Amino acid sequence: MNDEQIIIIGAGPCGLAAAIELQAIGVDALIIEKRNVVYSISQYPTYMHFFSSAELLEIGDIPFTTANEKPSRLEALNYYRSVALRRQVRTNAYETVKTVTPLSGGGYELSCENRHGETLRYRAKAVIIATGYFDHPNQLGIPGEQLDKVSHFFREAHPYTGMNVAIIGGSNSAIDAALELVRVGAHVTVIYRGDSYSSSIKPWVRPTFESLVAKDKIAMRFSSRVVAIDSRSVTIESPDGTDRIDNDFVLALTGFHPDRNFLTSMGVTIEPEGYPTFNDETMETNVPGIYLAGVVASRREANEIFIESGRFHGRKIAAHLIASGWIEDK
């Protein structure tokens, strides 16, 4: 059994930020991460640039410099990796937390499994849940969704050259993917349930996208949804009726959600709106000693912009640990 003061589950930007905030009050927290540091960012499209400027993504008071107006995925990976190493954040990578169980005398026991299949156990006074969402895409719930041609992730356009690609969704991820696909010669249809363009589309991108739609370089289907997928086509339903279009690949860019089952397994309740119960001022859930940090606490659709606010959750948690007497102020 390994004894720790605080364990953070998840080594994303907000988990790292929380660990650094705890260092400032004398707590050397342990992060347990089932994959690699900032795994979610490593899964972003290869050539993606953030919507946020670099300074809004900074953690630990370490400057994030970039030669571009907006930092790239590669720059973010380098930045967060460097911060973790520079601040000597203790991280057990490729180790999965299976259960978090309250102890009769206070605190929690965590049962984990490493990449060798070995079981490890920890005790901690408090646990911070800083898990991301990339393992839990919002499912369509339609026939054919499990076919190999369907993906909830878009990495890069090259594999789709010359192919008929249907993109489901109308957010920035869908628009950016469509633009990249057109550049490599894919035949793109964007299928969106809204009756007009999403207001969230980046303002400098929308004119380019609309121009390509006007020139029939991209087929845009508003007020529509895919109701079935097979090996050669997709079936689309709209107010005008139902029709099928030829299709080679489907990118279902419909967003992601936190692992609610993991939260409820430790007693955290879920509000009717679908987000976990927590205190905005302290980030503590309805279970004493269980805190949230980052996108897991999002009350809206999760995306990379949430780093802007989630990076400060650790500061709230540290302040509450001091105020409640769990940790003495340095």
C-alpha positions in Angstrom: 0.0 0.0 0.0 1.4 3.4 -1.0 0.4 6.4 1.2 0.0 9.8 -0.4 -1.5 13.1 0.8 -3.2 13.9 -2.5 -3.7 11.9 -5.6 -4.7 13.5 -8.9 -6.3 11.3 -11.6 -5.3 12.6 -15.0 -2.2 14.3 -16.3 -3.8 16.8 -18.7 -3.1 20.5 -18.5 -5.6 21.0 -15.6 -4.2 18.0 -13.7 -0.7 19.3 -14.1 -1.8 22.8 -13.1 -3.5 21.4 -9.9 -0.3 19.5 -9.0 1.8 22.7 -9.3 -0.7 24.7 -7.2 -0.5 22.0 -4.5 3.3 22.2 -4.7 3.0 25.9 -3.7 1.3 24.9 -0.4 3.8 22.1 0.3 2.0 19.1 -1.1 3.8 16.9 -3.5 0.8 15.3 -5.1 1.0 12.1 -7.2 -0.7 12.1 -10.6 -1.9 8.8 -11.9 -2.5 8.8 -15.7 -3.7 5.9 -17.8 -1.8 7.0 -20.9 0.8 9.7 -21.4 1.1 13.3 -20.2 -1.5 15.5 -21.9 -2.8 12.6 -23.8 -5.9 14.4 -25.1 -3.8 17.0 -26.8 -1.7 14.3 -28.5 -5.0 13.1 -30.0 -5.9 16.4 -31.5 -5.6 16.8 -35.3 -1.9 16.7 -36.3 -1.8 20.3 -37.7 -4.3 21.9 -35.3 -3.8 25.4 -33.9 -5.6 26.3 -30.7 -8.4 28.8 -30.6 -6.8 30.3 -27.5 -3.7 32.5 -27.4 -0.6 31.0 -25.7 -0.8 33.1 -22.5 -4.3 31.7 -21.9 -3.0 28.2 -21.9 -0.1 28.8 -19.4 0.2 26.9 -16.2 2.6 27.2 -13.2 3.5 30.8 -14.1 5.8 29.4 -16.8 5.5 31.4 -20.1 4.2 29.7 -23.2 6.0 31.3 -26.2 5.1 30.7 -29.8 6.0 32.3 -33.1 2.4 32.1 -34.3 -0.7 34.0 -33.3 -2.2 30.8 -31.9 -0.1 27.9 -30.6 0.0 24.6 -32.5 -0.7 21.1 -31.1 3.0 20.3 -31.3 4.0 23.5 -29.4 1.4 22.6 -26.7 2.8 19.1 -26.3 6.3 20.5 -25.9 5.2 23.2 -23.5 3.2 21.0 -21.1 5.8 18.2 -21.2 8.5 20.7 -20.4 6.5 22.2 -17.5 5.9 18.7 -16.0 9.6 17.9 -16.2 10.7 21.4 -15.0 8.4 21.3 -12.0 9.2 17.7 -11.3 5.5 16.7 -11.2 5.4 13.1 -10.0 3.4 11.1 -12.6 2.7 7.4 -12.9 2.0 7.1 -16.6 0.2 4.1 -18.2 -1.5 3.3 -14.9 -5.3 3.1 -14.7 -7.3 3.9 -11.6 -10.0 1.2 -11.4 -11.8 2.1 -8.1 -11.8 4.8 -5.5 -13.2 3.6 -2.2 -13.7 5.6 1.0 -11.9 4.4 4.1 -13.6 4.2 7.5 -11.0 6.3 9.2 -11.1 9.0 6.5 -9.5 9.3 3.1 -9.6 6.9 0.2 -8.1 3.8 -1.2 -7.4 3.6 -4.9 -7.0 0.4 -6.7 -5.0 0.7 -10.0 -3.6 -1.5 -12.8 -0.3 -0.8 -14.6 0.5 -1.7 -18.1 1.9 -5.0 -17.0 -1.4 -6.0 -15.5 -0.2 -5.7 -12.0 -2.5 -4.3 -9.3 -1.3 -1.4 -7.2 -3.0 0.2 -4.2 -2.8 3.7 -2.7 -4.2 5.6 0.2 -4.8 9.3 0.0 -6.4 12.0 2.1 -8.1 13.5 -0.9 -8.5 12.8 -4.6 -8.7 15.2 -7.5 -10.5 13.9 -10.6 -8.9 15.6 -13.6 -9.8 13.1 -16.2 -10.5 14.2 -19.8 -13.1 13.0 -22.2 -11.4 11.6 -25.3 -12.3 8.0 -24.4 -16.0 8.8 -24.4 -17.3 10.2 -27.6 -21.0 11.1 -27.9 -22.5 8.1 -29.7 -25.0 8.5 -32.5 -26.9 5.4 -31.6 -27.6 4.4 -35.2 -27.1 1.3 -37.3 -23.6 1.0 -38.7 -22.0 3.3 -36.2 -19.5 0.6 -35.2 -18.3 0.0 -38.8 -14.5 0.5 -39.4 -15.3 3.3 -41.8 -16.7 5.4 -38.9 -14.4 7.5 -36.6 -15.1 9.9 -33.8 -11.6 11.4 -34.2 -10.0 13.3 -37.0 -6.2 13.4 -37.1 -5.2 14.4 -40.6 -6.6 14.6 -44.1 -4.1 12.7 -46.2 -5.7 9.2 -45.8 -9.0 10.5 -47.2 -7.7 11.8 -50.6 -10.2 11.2 -53.3 -12.7 9.6 -50.9 -16.4 10.5 -50.2 -16.4 11.7 -46.6 -19.4 12.5 -44.6 -18.7 14.8 -41.6 -21.4 14.7 -38.8 -21.4 17.9 -36.8 -21.3 21.7 -37.2 -18.7 22.9 -34.6 -15.2 24.1 -35.2 -13.8 20.5 -35.2 -16.2 19.6 -38.1 -15.5 22.8 -40.0 -11.7 22.5 -39.6 -11.8 18.9 -40.8 -13.9 19.8 -43.8 -11.4 22.5 -44.9 -8.4 20.1 -44.5 -10.2 17.4 -46.4 -11.1 19.6 -49.4 -7.4 20.6 -49.7 -6.4 17.0 -50.3 -9.1 16.3 -52.8 -11.7 14.6 -50.7 -15.4 14.9 -51.6 -17.0 16.3 -48.5 -20.5 16.4 -47.2 -21.2 18.1 -43.8 -24.4 17.0 -42.1 -25.6 19.2 -39.3 -28.8 19.2 -37.3 -28.9 22.9 -36.9 -30.7 25.1 -39.4 -27.9 27.5 -39.9 -24.2 27.8 -39.2 -23.1 27.4 -35.6 -22.3 30.7 -33.8 -19.3 29.0 -32.3 -17.4 28.8 -35.6 -14.2 30.8 -35.5 -15.0 34.1 -37.2 -11.8 34.0 -39.4 -12.7 30.5 -40.7 -16.4 30.9 -41.4 -16.0 33.1 -44.6 -13.6 30.5 -46.2 -16.0 27.6 -45.4 -19.1 29.5 -46.7 -17.2 30.3 -49.9 -16.4 26.7 -50.5 -20.0 25.7 -49.9 -21.2 28.4 -52.3 -18.8 27.0 -54.9 -20.1 23.5 -54.3 -16.7 22.4 -53.1 -18.4 21.3 -49.9 -21.9 19.9 -49.7 -23.6 21.4 -46.6 -26.8 19.7 -45.3 -28.6 21.7 -42.6 -31.5 20.5 -40.5 -30.3 17.0 -41.2 -29.1 13.9 -39.4 -27.6 10.6 -40.4 -29.9 7.7 -39.4 -28.0 4.8 -40.9 -24.6 3.9 -42.2 -23.6 0.9 -44.4 -20.4 0.0 -46.2 -21.1 2.1 -49.3 -23.5 4.9 -48.2 -25.1 6.9 -45.4 -28.8 7.6 -45.0 -29.7 11.2 -44.2 -33.0 12.4 -42.8 -34.2 16.0 -43.3 -37.4 18.0 -43.5 -37.3 17.2 -47.2 -37.3 13.5 -46.7 -34.8 10.7 -46.5 -32.1 10.0 -49.1 -28.8 8.0 -49.4 -25.5 9.3 -50.6 -22.4 7.4 -51.7 -19.9 7.3 -48.9 -16.5 5.8 -48.1 -15.8 7.2 -44.6 -17.8 8.9 -41.8 -16.3 11.4 -39.3 -18.8 11.6 -36.5 -17.4 14.8 -34.8 -20.2 15.0 -32.3 -18.2 15.8 -29.2 -17.2 13.9 -26.0 -18.3 13.6 -22.4 -16.6 12.8 -19.1 -16.8 9.3 -17.7 -19.9 9.7 -15.5 -19.9 6.1 -14.4 -16.5 6.5 -12.9 -17.7 9.5 -10.9 -20.9 7.9 -9.7 -19.0 4.7 -8.6 -17.4 6.8 -5.9 -20.7 8.5 -4.9 -20.6 11.7 -6.9 -24.1 12.6 -8.0 -25.0 13.8 -11.4 -27.3 16.8 -11.8 -30.4 16.6 -14.1 -28.5 18.6 -16.7 -25.9 15.9 -16.9 -22.9 17.4 -15.1 -21.5 16.2 -11.7 -22.4 17.9 -8.5 -19.7 20.2 -7.2 -19.1 23.6 -5.5 -17.9 26.3 -7.9 -15.9 28.0 -5.2 -14.0 24.9 -3.9 -14.3 22.4 -6.7 -15.3 19.8 -4.1 -18.0 17.4 -5.1 -20.9 16.2 -2.9 -18.4 13.6 -1.6 -16.0 15.2 0.9 -12.4 15.0 -0.2 -13.3 14.3 -3.8 -12.5 17.3 -6.1 -12.9 18.0 -9.8 -10.4 19.9 -12.0 -10.7 20.7 -15.7 -13.1 19.5 -18.3 -14.7 16.9 -16.1 -16.4 19.8 -14.3 -17.7 21.4 -17.6 -21.3 22.4 -17.7 -21.2 22.8 -21.5 -19.7 20.9 -24.4 -16.2 20.0 -23.7 -13.4 21.4 -25.9 -9.8 22.6 -25.7 -10.8 26.2 -24.7 -11.7 24.8 -21.3 -8.0 24.8 -20.4 -8.4 28.6 -20.0 -10.5 28.3 -16.9 -9.8 24.7 -15.8 -6.1 25.6 -15.2 -7.2 27.6 -12.1 -9.3 24.9 -10.5 -6.2 23.6 -8.6 -5.8 27.0 -7.0 -9.4 26.8 -5.7 -8.8 23.3 -4.4 -5.5 24.3 -2.6 -7.3 27.2 -1.0 -10.1 25.0 0.3 -7.7 22.3 1.6 -6.0 25.1 3.7 -9.3 26.7 4.8 -10.7 23.3 5.9 -7.6 22.4 7.8 -6.7 19.4 5.7 -3.3 21.0 4.8 -1.4 23.6 6.8 -0.5 26.8 4.9 3.3 27.1 4.3 
